[in-house]
Amino acid sequence: MKLIVMSDSHGFHDKIDQVIHAHPDADAYLHCGDIDADEDLYPNLITVQGNNDLFYDYPKQRILTLMGQRILMMHGHQFPYGNRLRHMANYAREQDCRIFFYGHTHVAAHDVIDGVHLINPGSLWRSRDQRAPSYAIVTLQEDIVDVTFVFRER
């Protein structure tokens, strides 16, 4: 199963459109918040609320079951900066989720803590680590979680 995971587009809808058009074969498109778009603009995009999405009615978190794996989606601003990844992994485990998609930091990352994959696709708008804007292609196969980051031209 091919998932396209993005985050932090901050109203730049053309960037979302470009990613979706680049992957017409994806099984699902996910956005980890700070989309700054009305819910009906992207009906096929599974989205959670970011800290800048206060005027939109997205859920603060979602739990999806795909390929038999439970996936937690949140923006990530709900967790303290100190030991953030540890807190996120613990929360995902409490929700019986093995994968956690999040955003907020504008930094693409894939960490595994206590068997929980913590995946941040980065930002479609602007990264905060000197790399280009990014999103993630996540391929799920039984117990395999394969993550590839795509860094786009600025």
Secondary structure, DSSP 8 states (H G I E B T S, - for coil): -EEEEE---TT-HHHHHHHHHH-TT-SEEEE-S---S-GGG-TTEEE---TT-TTS---SEEEEEETTEEEEEE-STTS-STTHHHHHHHHHHHTT-SEEE--SS---EEEEETTEEEEE---SS--SSSS--EEEEEEEETTEEEEEEEE---
